[in-house]
Amino acid sequence: MAVMMLIVLLHAECPDTLHALPGPLAVRPSESTEVQPDFLVARVEDFTEELLPVAPLLAVEVLSPETELYDLTLKKAMYERIGVRSYWVVDPGEDPFDATLPYPVRIVPAELLDTLCERPRG
């Protein structure tokens, strides 16, 4: 659900020259390297019909207990190695932040999960 809310927020602010898309979408800058962020932003002209063959401008991972170590270490290192300009790890418990890359947007992690907290129980 947090990824869906992030999609709505980032898509609304996304310039026409960029695509803001949820994963899974293969980022494959070489035959031996592939990663699938939870969300990414890249230039429209960089996409093929099947994948993104170059580093995105932004890769986003929504932190969860199951993926925390992987997202903070291995994925971070891979994104750095392939040349991702901006990498966000969105932790629902963290304070809001203002991003400038790839375009200005304010992220309030707790709001991304509000709908989960408001879901009726039963």
SULGI-V711158 format. One record per residue. RES is the residue in three letters. BURIAL is + if it has 16 or more other C-alpha atoms within 10 Angstrom, else -. Layout:
BEGIN
RES&BURIAL  RES&BURIAL
END
This chain:
BEGIN
MET&-  ALA&+  VAL&+  MET&-  MET&+  LEU&+  ILE&+  VAL&-  LEU&+  LEU&+  HIS&+  ALA&-  GLU&-  CYS&+  PRO&-  ASP&-  THR&-  LEU&+  HIS&+  ALA&+  LEU&+  PRO&+  GLY&-  PRO&-  LEU&+  ALA&-  VAL&+  ARG&+  PRO&+  SER&-  GLU&-  SER&-  THR&-  GLU&-  VAL&+  GLN&+  PRO&+  ASP&+  PHE&+  LEU&+  VAL&+  ALA&+  ARG&+  VAL&-  GLU&-  ASP&-  PHE&-  THR&-  GLU&-  GLU&-  LEU&-  LEU&+  PRO&+  VAL&+  ALA&+  PRO&+  LEU&+  LEU&+  ALA&+  VAL&+  GLU&+  VAL&+  LEU&+  SER&-  PRO&-  GLU&-  THR&-  GLU&-  LEU&-  TYR&-  ASP&+  LEU&-  THR&-  LEU&-  LYS&+  LYS&+  ALA&-  MET&-  TYR&+  GLU&-  ARG&-  ILE&+  GLY&-  VAL&+  ARG&-  SER&+  TYR&+  TRP&+  VAL&+  VAL&+  ASP&+  PRO&+  GLY&-  GLU&-  ASP&-  PRO&-  PHE&-  ASP&-  ALA&-  THR&-  LEU&-  PRO&+  TYR&-  PRO&-  VAL&+  ARG&-  ILE&+  VAL&+  PRO&+  ALA&+  GLU&-  LEU&+  LEU&+  ASP&-  THR&-  LEU&-  CYS&-  GLU&-  ARG&-  PRO&-  ARG&-  GLY&-
END
